[in-house]
Amino acid sequence: MTTKEVIRKGAGENYNYSQDHCFIKLSSRSNNGELCFVEDTIKPGFFLSRHYHKVMTEVFYMLEGELELIFDDETIIMRPGDTVTVPPNVWHIAKCEKGGKMLTIFKNGRFDVFLERLSTMTKEDFADKAGMKAFNAEFDIYHD
């Protein structure tokens, strides 16, 4: 990044999926993939299956509601004002029964590019298990 960047409230690339609505507040494209910052409005019933990252670190900051982070050795209920940092190689699941809002920093991950590519995929793409495994691995996301 060579100049300042301002993204106002309600602005930024946005991806409105069935489980959440993400606004990209800092794109990894502006800093060689080192950092991505996302404002996430989580919809009721949100569920992110068990996964880990080999390189990426995630920092979650809860603004509204509650988010359940399930690790192999502990379950943490995040409430407004709570921050949880998940380093590489830590398996985790995320659940949000009633919905909420959080900010997430992705270090060494191109999560914004992942969301962008995800938004262009077809039902056939999602049905292709080998293709989805390769797609996830490209963005440092590994499942059971």
N, C-alpha and C positions, 0 to 999 in steps of 0.2 A: 504494500500500500504506500503510495507516495503523496497522497493528499487526504484531508479529512473527509469523512463520509457522514451524512446526516440522514437518518431514516425516521420519519415522524410516526406518531401513534397511528395505528391502522394501516401503515404503509409497509412496503417490502414485498418481495416475491412471496406469494402465498399459495398454499396447497391445502384445499379443503377436502379431506378424506372422510370416510364414513365414521372413523373413530376420533379424529382430531383435525384441527385447523391450525396449520403452522405458518407463521410469518417469519421470513428470513430477515434478521436484523443485521447480520454481518455474513457475507458470502465468503466461503473458503477460496473462491476465485480471486479475491482481492489480496490474498496473503499466502500464495503458494500452497494452499491446502492445510495450513497450520491451524487455523481457527475458524469456527463457524458458531454463530450465535442465533438461537431460534426462540421465538415467543410462541408458545404452544397452548391453544385452547383445547383442552381434553374433553371429549364428549362422554356422556354417561355410558358405562359399559366398556370403556377402553381396556384392551388387553394386548400386551406385547409379550410374545412367547419367550421362553428361556433361550438366552443367547449370551455371547461374549464377544469381545474385540481383542485382537492381538496387539494392536498399536494404539487405538483410540482411547482417550480418557473422556468420560462424560461427567459434567458437573450440573446437577439439577438444583434449581432454586424454586421452591413452591410459593406461588402468589395467592392462590385461592383454592379452596377445597382440600381434599386429601388424596394422596397417591400412595399406593402400597408397593414397595420395592421388596422383592423376595429374593434372597440370596441362599446359597446352599446351607449356610450356618446361622442365618438370622433373617427376620422380617422387620422392615422399618416402615412405619406409617409416617409419611411426610405431611406436615401441616404448614400453613402460611408462615413464611420466615425461615423455614428449615432448608438447609443445603446438604446434599449428599454427593460425594465424589466417588465415582466408580472407575478405578484404574483398569488398565488392560488385564486380560486373562481372569476376570471375575465374572462368573455366570450370574445372570440376573433376569428377573421377570418383572414387568410393571403392570399394575392393575389400578383402575380408577372407576369405582362403581358409580359414583354420583356426578362425575365431571369435575373439572377444575381448570386452573391456569398455572403455567410454570414457564420459567426461562431455563434454557439448556445451552451450555457451552460444550462444544465438541472440539477437543484438542487433537490434532493430527488425524482428523477425519473430514471427509467431504460430504457431510450429511445433507447439506443443501443440494448438492448435485445428485445424491441418492434420491431425495424427494422429487426433484425435477424429473429424473428418469423414470421413477416409479409412476408419476402422473401420466406418462405416455404409454404405459404398458396395457396390453389387451388381456382379455380373459384367457386366451390361448397362451400368452406369455406366463401368466400366473400358474397355469396348469402344467407347464413344462418344469418338472422338478429339478432336472439337471441344469437347465438354464437359470432357474431361480437361485440354485445353490451357487453357481458361478457369478451371477449378478450380485448376490449378497457378499460373496468373498471379495469381489472387486472393491466393495465399500467397507471391508473389514468387519463384516457381520457374520458370525458363525453360530449355527443352531445345532441341537442334538443330532 
